[in-house]
Amino acid sequence: MTRRLVLRKEAREDVASAATWYDDQEPGLGKDFVTEARQLFRQIAEHPARFRPVNPEVRQASLHRFPYAVYFSVEPEEIVILAVIHKRRHPDTWRQRLEP
């Protein structure tokens, strides 16, 4: 069963910010980043259990070409993308986005 995929506002901003940065480095590279992120989102929606858990509520998936990780939670009817962050950022960046 493919669950509905929900990107939190912060995750959308993560993707947009990274895409802008990559486009500043090389025109078109930001589009490549977004394309790869979307492909990974589809994989997450289809097979969320395939990706490693980082705590009881959150799993992590990695982009291949770019050093970014996607942090997401699996809910009964949806998958929530919490963050799309550079792998060198502190893990508290995504942990702060968990609902209390």
Steps between C-alpha positions, in 0.01 A plus 500: 500500500637841403426756769440866429822699517498825696792744493505732796557866425852477644586206272375691193717792610798264543462378141455852360800633692728217388381532139576873504845438644580234238373725218732774626788254470404379152186590304270199472649317795215612725252339262702178518480515880122545495459216249703261714315605816163436332613158384604415854166627635322257265718213622425594860125508429510157334731320746555698822619199701792460261675795662686487828343622821691769689265486797167325569301764310730614220677341205774636278554472125801640315530666164770340289654787306465763769607480868149542635277283715122489516348445844142376508240343725257228400145564615202266450374685192790721397873545494622834633825641367646690795829624358732487201836602641869484420662201667756720676234696687439414860232231551311729733392688186243231417435397861369849575232442236339207679161577647492479879 
